Amino acid sequence: MAKFHIKKGDTVKIIAGNDKGKTGKVLEINTSKFRAIVEGANMVTKHVKPSATKPEGGREQTEAFIHMSNLMLVDPASGDAVRTGRKANADGKLQRYSKKTGEFITNG
């Protein structure tokens, strides 16, 4: 399995596309297609057919997947978008770190 620079629950900044500059929380990751859903970004309109649960049907706005190459992790400590790497921590486990500050990134 591939290792990714972002995880579910991370705050990310969008660096390319129509929503460039927006930040949001990662809601879901599709590992096979290298894509992620970011809260409040890349909104698309879906047409919903009337059903028993939603008898009126209609159109609803929902988030669509964004390719992970268009996302940058926001460092929780500094609040800046940073490039990340992996290096061993004190326990010997690989952990993400900010290439800007050299500090380890803790999941918040």
Long-range contacts (C-beta under 8 A, 24 or more apart in sequence): 1-31, 2-31, 2-34, 3-86, 4-29, 4-31, 4-34, 4-68, 5-68, 5-73, 5-84, 5-96, 6-36, 6-68, 6-71, 6-73, 7-107, 9-107, 9-108, 10-73, 10-74, 10-107, 11-73, 11-74, 11-76, 11-108, 12-36, 12-38, 12-71, 12-72, 12-73, 12-74, 12-81, 13-71, 13-72, 13-73, 13-74, 13-81, 14-38, 14-41, 14-66, 14-70, 14-71, 15-70, 15-71, 15-72, 15-81, 16-69, 16-70, 17-42, 17-66, 17-70, 18-42, 19-66, 23-74, 26-71, 27-63, 29-68, 30-65, 33-65, 34-67, 34-68, 34-69, 35-65, 35-66, 35-67, 35-68, 36-65, 36-66, 36-68, 36-71, 37-63, 37-64, 37-65, 37-66, 38-63, 38-66, 38-71, 39-63, 41-66, 42-66, 73-105, 75-100, 75-101, 75-103, 75-105, 76-105, 76-106, 76-108, 77-101, 77-103
